[in-house]
Amino acid sequence: MIHVEGPLRAPVTGDLRRRIRKSIDRGDGRIMLDLSRISDLDAAGIGELVRVYNMIVAANGSLQIASANRRVRRILDQVGLFDLLSNVSVKNSS
């Protein structure tokens, strides 16, 4: 489980990517993100979630959002990403 806190926007998005990369390098195939404590999410943060999703899938892993506050869920729903990023069984088929 990776807990993400504070704003998920341009200046801080690299930290999430580094944490995901460490998990992948350790061999963690199933990564869960707790987004319940995200205070703000902008386009850069959404882009970062897509990047980490693609990293995980490329490593034949899976991603699940374990929890998201109402604001974050609404934003991700509006851009069509909540269901994609909440899918436990997403795996790269190649």
N, C-alpha and C positions, 0 to 999 in steps of 0.2 A: 504494500500500500504506500503510495506516495501522496503526502499531504501537501497541498498547495495553498499558500496563505497570502493575503494582501492583494495588491492589484496585479493582474496579468495583462500587462501592456508593454509597449516597446522597450523601455529600459531594463526590464527584469525577465524577459522571456527566455534569454539564454540559460538561466539557471535551471529551468524546467528541462530543457533539452539535455543539459549535462547530467542531471539526475536520472533521466530516462536512459541515456547512453550507459551510465554506470550499471543500471539494473540489467540492461541487455547484455553488457560485457560480463556480468556475473552469471549469466545464464538464466535469468528470470524470464520465463516465457509468457507469463500472464501478469500484466501490469494493471493495477487498479489505481485510479486517481480519485482522491477526495478533494472536490472543488467546493466544499461547503463553506470555506472561509475566504473565498475570493471576494474582495471588496469592489473590484472594478474589472471589466473585461472590454477591451477595445479591439479594433481590427487586427492589430499586431498580435494580441493574445489569441484571437481566433485562428490566425495564421499559424501561430506556434502550436496550438492543439492539433491542427491538420498536419504540421511537420512531424510532431512526435508520433501521431497515429501512423503516418507513412513509414517512419523509422521502425516502429514496432512490427508492422505488417511485413516490411522488407526482411526483418529478422525472424520471420515465421512465428511471431508472438501474437498475443491478443491484448486488447485494451478494454477496460470497463471503467466507466465513471461510477464510482461507488456512491457518491453523494454530490449534489450540486444545489446551491441555494436557489431560491425562486427566481431571482434576477438573472443569474447565470443560465439557468435552465431556459428561461424565456428567450434570452438572446440566442442561445444555441438552437432552440426550436425555430426561431425566426429565420435563421440562416440555413436551416435544414441539416444541422450537424448533430443534434442531441441523440437521435436514434442511431446514427452511424457510430458515434463515439461511445455509445452505451452498449454496443453489441459485444457480448462476452466471447462469442465464438468466431470473431473475425480472424481469419488466418489466410496467409498467402498460399495460393494453391499450387505455386510452381516449385 
